[in-house]
């Protein structure tokens, strides 16, 4: 189910001068759009989520130095595609957060006819995930793993079990133990890309390419909905650029990339931007997407797609450069990768 989902935040007490309002970080925007309802209430809009999502809510910061701020107080909140609205109250005097059970369900509570897989009580999800997060930050690995293992065994159908395995249990040292725990998950959870990524990790399908490895040919859909075949590129250097509208550094550097692209000899160099946005419609509508004047395609499986697994993508933006023989030259992630690494190679292409 696609559409708009709301997170309502009601504030009580006097808040810090350092924060004008809480920030909710969603899945499709770096900071989710907000609307002031009254002096104490803010409404955040989360667009078109396609699977359960753990939202980060930054409530307050502290001044660490004259120029730096540090997180002081934050919480998390689960939202699923079936739920239109969740509400929480922040009390600044007591430094507490209360999630209200005013969950408005949409007309249908089912997702592909299998609602039982994900529709566990969300307040329980909030509590467990928050506890795990606190134990992780405290370095209490034993208590953390006990909770994770117990929950997965008790609720193998739950998306939360899949999320817990991916974000925490994957660090269990014994691969045999990890595999045994993963096999307790309901195979019906394979409709989520996250499931396939974990399988790839455990089976060794995620590759660690080296210089000289061959280009992986692919077929993806461009912004007009037309198929793009990488096999059409002949005798050119190729730069694969993996990005997302939900990646702040990716969006910030796009103007720089547009300017740099204008300086290149496109008869010898092919740019291909591969968008990893969660939702195709949002990707097509985004203003940053329309800044791209080179080949612009969308990966429906996002960071869990075959290309990302093949090139072992760990962060965005991510660049993979190939020579005219379609052999891997260099890979680099980070907002400075274009200036620090990629340009040094492409500037020599004459």
Buried (B, 14 or more C-beta within 10 A) or exposed (E): BEEEBBBBBBBBEEBBEEBEBBBBBBBBBBEBBBEEEEEEBBBBBBBBBBBBBBBEBBBBBEEEEEEEEEEBBBBBBBBBBBBBBBBBBBEBEEEEBEBEEEBEEBEEEEBEEBEBBBBBEBBBBBEBBBEBBEBBEEEEEEBBBEBBBEBBEEBBBBBBBBBBBBBBBBEBEEEEEBEEBBEEBBEBBBEBBBBBBBBBBBEEEBEEBEEEBEBBEBEBBEBEEEEBEBEEBEEBBBBBBBBBBBBBBBBEBBEEBEEBBEEBEEEEBBBBBBBBBBBBEBBBEBEBBEEBEBBBBBBBBBBBBBBBBBBEBEEBBBBBBBBBEBEBBBBBBBBEBBEEBBEEBBEEEE
